Amino acid sequence: MKTLNLTLVAAIVALSLPALTTSASAYQCKRISTQVKVHAPTKAASQAQSKKSWTIKVKNSRGLAWSVWNIAKSKKVNCAKAGQRWVCIAKAKPCKYVVG
C-alpha cells in the first residue's frame, strides 16, 4: 500500500513539473536609481507625494512597465523638516515584471 501511495505521489509531481517550469517569470531592474525631491506641509504627505512623483518621473522617462514603486529595487525615502515644511527624497531602481 505504501508503494502505491509513493508511486501516485511521484506521478503527480512529475505531471506538475512541466507546468511549473514552462512559465518562468522575474523582475528586470535598471542599474541606476531614479530620484525625486518633494516639499509638503506634513511628513506623511511628503512621503506619499515623493513616491507618486517617482512613479510619474519613471513613467515619463522609461515607460509604464518600469514605473511601479512596489516592485522597484533598493527603495529609500529620506525625509527632513525644512522650516515649516517637510522635504522627502524618494530613490529607487526601476524594475519591470517579465515573463520568460
Phi and psi restraints in degrees (value plus and minus 20) as a CYANA .aco file:
   2 LYS   PHI     -85.2   -45.2
   2 LYS   PSI     -57.2   -17.2
   3 THR   PHI     -83.8   -43.8
   3 THR   PSI     -60.3   -20.3
   4 LEU   PHI     -83.6   -43.6
   4 LEU   PSI     -63.7   -23.7
   5 ASN   PHI     -83.6   -43.6
   5 ASN   PSI     -62.9   -22.9
   6 LEU   PHI     -85.0   -45.0
   6 LEU   PSI     -58.6   -18.6
   7 THR   PHI     -84.5   -44.5
   7 THR   PSI     -61.8   -21.8
   8 LEU   PHI     -83.6   -43.6
   8 LEU   PSI     -64.9   -24.9
   9 VAL   PHI     -82.6   -42.6
   9 VAL   PSI     -64.5   -24.5
  10 ALA   PHI     -81.0   -41.0
  10 ALA   PSI     -59.3   -19.3
  11 ALA   PHI     -86.6   -46.6
  11 ALA   PSI     -61.1   -21.1
  12 ILE   PHI     -85.0   -45.0
  12 ILE   PSI     -63.7   -23.7
  13 VAL   PHI     -82.5   -42.5
  13 VAL   PSI     -65.2   -25.2
  14 ALA   PHI     -81.4   -41.4
  14 ALA   PSI     -59.2   -19.2
  15 LEU   PHI     -90.9   -50.9
  15 LEU   PSI     -48.2    -8.2
  16 SER   PHI    -100.8   -60.8
  16 SER   PSI     -48.1    -8.1
  17 LEU   PHI     -78.2   -38.2
  17 LEU   PSI     -67.8   -27.8
  18 PRO   PHI     -77.7   -37.7
  18 PRO   PSI     -58.6   -18.6
  19 ALA   PHI     -86.0   -46.0
  19 ALA   PSI     -52.9   -12.9
  20 LEU   PHI     -97.2   -57.2
  20 LEU   PSI     -50.6   -10.6
  21 THR   PHI    -118.2   -78.2
  21 THR   PSI     -34.1     5.9
  22 THR   PHI     -99.1   -59.1
  22 THR   PSI     -44.7    -4.7
  23 SER   PHI    -133.8   -93.8
  23 SER   PSI      46.8    86.8
  24 ALA   PHI     -90.0   -50.0
  24 ALA   PSI     122.8   162.8
  25 SER   PHI    -161.6  -121.6
  25 SER   PSI     135.2   175.2
  26 ALA   PHI    -182.6  -142.6
  26 ALA   PSI     159.8   199.8
  27 TYR   PHI    -128.9   -88.9
  27 TYR   PSI     119.2   159.2
  28 GLN   PHI    -130.0   -90.0
  28 GLN   PSI     107.5   147.5
  29 CYS   PHI    -142.3  -102.3
  29 CYS   PSI     129.3   169.3
  30 LYS   PHI     -95.8   -55.8
  30 LYS   PSI     133.6   173.6
  31 ARG   PHI    -100.7   -60.7
  31 ARG   PSI     -46.7    -6.7
  32 ILE   PHI    -125.2   -85.2
  32 ILE   PSI     116.4   156.4
  33 SER   PHI     -97.2   -57.2
  33 SER   PSI     134.1   174.1
  34 THR   PHI    -129.0   -89.0
  34 THR   PSI     120.4   160.4
  35 GLN   PHI    -152.2  -112.2
  35 GLN   PSI     122.0   162.0
  36 VAL   PHI    -156.4  -116.4
  36 VAL   PSI     133.7   173.7
  37 LYS   PHI    -145.1  -105.1
  37 LYS   PSI     110.7   150.7
  38 VAL   PHI    -152.5  -112.5
  38 VAL   PSI     120.5   160.5
  39 HIS   PHI    -129.2   -89.2
  39 HIS   PSI     116.5   156.5
  40 ALA   PHI    -174.0  -134.0
  40 ALA   PSI     142.8   182.8
  41 PRO   PHI     -88.0   -48.0
  41 PRO   PSI     -48.6    -8.6
  42 THR   PHI    -144.8  -104.8
  42 THR   PSI     138.4   178.4
  43 LYS   PHI     -83.5   -43.5
  43 LYS   PSI     -64.6   -24.6
  44 ALA   PHI     -80.7   -40.7
  44 ALA   PSI     -62.6   -22.6
  45 ALA   PHI     -86.1   -46.1
  45 ALA   PSI     -60.8   -20.8
  46 SER   PHI     -86.1   -46.1
  46 SER   PSI     -59.9   -19.9
  47 GLN   PHI     -82.0   -42.0
  47 GLN   PSI     -69.4   -29.4
  48 ALA   PHI     -82.9   -42.9
  48 ALA   PSI     -64.2   -24.2
  49 GLN   PHI     -87.8   -47.8
  49 GLN   PSI     -52.5   -12.5
  50 SER   PHI     -88.5   -48.5
  50 SER   PSI     -58.6   -18.6
  51 LYS   PHI     -86.4   -46.4
  51 LYS   PSI     -61.6   -21.6
  52 LYS   PHI     -85.3   -45.3
  52 LYS   PSI     -61.4   -21.4
  53 SER   PHI     -86.1   -46.1
  53 SER   PSI     -56.9   -16.9
  54 TRP   PHI     -80.6   -40.6
  54 TRP   PSI     -65.2   -25.2
  55 THR   PHI     -79.6   -39.6
  55 THR   PSI     -65.4   -25.4
  56 ILE   PHI     -85.0   -45.0
  56 ILE   PSI     -64.4   -24.4
  57 LYS   PHI     -81.3   -41.3
  57 LYS   PSI     -65.0   -25.0
  58 VAL   PHI     -87.8   -47.8
  58 VAL   PSI     -60.6   -20.6
  59 LYS   PHI     -79.6   -39.6
  59 LYS   PSI     -63.3   -23.3
  60 ASN   PHI     -90.5   -50.5
  60 ASN   PSI     -51.7   -11.7
  61 SER   PHI    -115.2   -75.2
  61 SER   PSI     -51.0   -11.0
  62 ARG   PHI    -141.6  -101.6
  62 ARG   PSI     -37.4     2.6
  63 GLY   PHI      89.4   129.4
  63 GLY   PSI     142.2   182.2
  64 LEU   PHI     -77.9   -37.9
  64 LEU   PSI     -60.1   -20.1
  65 ALA   PHI     -80.8   -40.8
  65 ALA   PSI     -47.2    -7.2
  66 TRP   PHI    -111.8   -71.8
  66 TRP   PSI     -26.7    13.3
  67 SER   PHI    -117.5   -77.5
  67 SER   PSI       3.4    43.4
  68 VAL   PHI    -115.7   -75.7
  68 VAL   PSI      90.0   130.0
  69 TRP   PHI     -78.2   -38.2
  69 TRP   PSI     -60.5   -20.5
  70 ASN   PHI     -82.6   -42.6
  70 ASN   PSI     -45.4    -5.4
  71 ILE   PHI    -125.9   -85.9
  71 ILE   PSI     -16.7    23.3
  72 ALA   PHI     -85.8   -45.8
  72 ALA   PSI     136.9   176.9
  73 LYS   PHI    -124.3   -84.3
  73 LYS   PSI     129.3   169.3
  74 SER   PHI      36.4    76.4
  74 SER   PSI      25.6    65.6
  75 LYS   PHI     -92.2   -52.2
  75 LYS   PSI     116.5   156.5
  76 LYS   PHI    -166.1  -126.1
  76 LYS   PSI     119.6   159.6
  77 VAL   PHI    -150.2  -110.2
  77 VAL   PSI      91.0   131.0
  78 ASN   PHI    -127.5   -87.5
  78 ASN   PSI     111.9   151.9
  79 CYS   PHI    -146.3  -106.3
  79 CYS   PSI     130.9   170.9
  80 ALA   PHI    -169.3  -129.3
  80 ALA   PSI     128.0   168.0
  81 LYS   PHI    -100.5   -60.5
  81 LYS   PSI     112.8   152.8
  82 ALA   PHI    -148.3  -108.3
  82 ALA   PSI      73.3   113.3
  83 GLY   PHI      49.9    89.9
  83 GLY   PSI    -143.5  -103.5
  84 GLN   PHI    -111.3   -71.3
  84 GLN   PSI     -21.7    18.3
  85 ARG   PHI    -139.0   -99.0
  85 ARG   PSI     148.2   188.2
  86 TRP   PHI    -130.9   -90.9
  86 TRP   PSI     122.0   162.0
  87 VAL   PHI    -138.9   -98.9
  87 VAL   PSI     104.6   144.6
  88 CYS   PHI    -142.6  -102.6
  88 CYS   PSI     119.4   159.4
  89 ILE   PHI    -135.1   -95.1
  89 ILE   PSI      97.4   137.4
  90 ALA   PHI    -119.3   -79.3
  90 ALA   PSI     111.1   151.1
  91 LYS   PHI    -159.9  -119.9
  91 LYS   PSI     112.7   152.7
  92 ALA   PHI    -183.6  -143.6
  92 ALA   PSI     139.7   179.7
  93 LYS   PHI    -112.9   -72.9
  93 LYS   PSI     100.1   140.1
  94 PRO   PHI     -82.9   -42.9
  94 PRO   PSI     120.3   160.3
  95 CYS   PHI    -151.5  -111.5
  95 CYS   PSI     138.3   178.3
  96 LYS   PHI    -156.1  -116.1
  96 LYS   PSI     132.8   172.8
  97 TYR   PHI    -102.7   -62.7
  97 TYR   PSI     107.0   147.0
  98 VAL   PHI    -145.2  -105.2
  98 VAL   PSI     123.1   163.1
  99 VAL   PHI    -130.0   -90.0
  99 VAL   PSI     106.9   146.9
